[in-house]
Amino acid sequence: MIPNARKGLHLNTERVIILPMKIAINIRIPKEMKKALDKIAEDEFRSTNSVILQFLDEKLKSKEIDWRSKGQKSKT
């Protein structure tokens, strides 16, 4: 946990993905989905981008896809 001295808040850094970004992609999502993602990000004091990365990472893990390794191993 990292304390935020300005607001007396504690941020959970255990779920933060910090990697050098290599590419940018554009996606189209429904406006209401974007609002929902923005709300989650605001509630967690994070960027919408980091929320989306977390969701994608969790989905890949649930499929047992190790995207961080060079071989991208999967169970299937």
Buried (B, 14 or more C-beta within 10 A) or exposed (E): EEEEEEEEEEEEEEEEEEEEEEEEEEEEEEEEEEEEBEEBBEEBEBEBEBBBBBEEBEEBEEEEBEEEEEEEEEEE
